[in-house]
Amino acid sequence: MKSRAEKNEKIVMKVSVNSLIVNVLLSIGKVVAGVMASSGAMVSDGIHSASDVFSTFIVMIGFKLSAKESDEKHQYGHERIECVAALLLAVILCATGIAIGYGGVQKIIHASELNLAMPGILALVAAIVSIFVKEGMYWYTRDAAKKVNSGALMADAWHHRSDAMSSIGSMVGIIGARLGYPICDPLASVIICVFIVKAAYDIFKDAINKMLDTACDNETVEKMRKVIEGQAGVMGIDQLQTRLFGARIYVDVEIVADGEITLSEAHEIAEQVHEEIEKHFEDVKHCMVHVNPEVSNFIEPKQEQNNI
């Protein structure tokens, strides 16, 4: 388990460092291109990329803290810290989107006063480059997030995707402005705002679900049920409950066994179920197994009556 945690940490840190390098270069390039080409949409896009730098730092810190081993005060571990990191990312992403949208609305309202300029071709080139780079970073980060089952890293992946969508909006706005409709440039900022806020909502919802002990999806539960029922000595399942704890899973199951077997035999069956669940499902942190005797073989003890 420890070696797996170390391996996952290396993957997250490698992806995060690469994200930092790409975001710094892109944000500087887009802001410079936006200023030189008189494109407010591209400047907004560059600011969005700059916010990705901060979000990546949160991912790195959050994952590092969540990987800490259990201690006396936190006996179930620190996995939920990663959910807190994802929540922070969602708030930052939402705030960035609203700020971009507000700036776009202000330019639309005061368009006549601002005398909006036509964006230069450099802004269009920067938008196209950004789309390809950020979409590539989305898939790169997404694959890593799925591999290590990291909500915070997946949030960072969506931050890359929102940046790609932001650049698409910038490109459309710049093209429209160059065709003689300068209002398209700030209008693109408003559209970008909608995409970013939606991505923030999805990240926020996923993090909250993981903090509220939400059950695993039905497909995962059914796979667990088949593994449990396939163990020798298991005659049935009375109850199977799961809950997400950050990126990990806790399982509580009540199995049915022959009521006439010894306590040691019942313990062996429970231990086998416990080991097989943790073996087949890597994200399971712990599986608690309770054994119930088969009803047909179970005789309730007689209650003594007190004569008063």
FENURCOR-V557546 format. One record per helix or strand. SS is the DSSP state (H for helix, E for strand). FROM is the first residue (numbers start at 1). LEN is the number of residues. If there is no record, write none. Layout:
SS/FROM/LEN  SS/FROM/LEN
This chain:
H/2/35  H/40/27  H/80/30  H/111/4  H/121/28  H/151/28  H/183/29  H/218/12  E/236/10  E/248/10  H/263/18  E/284/10  H/295/3
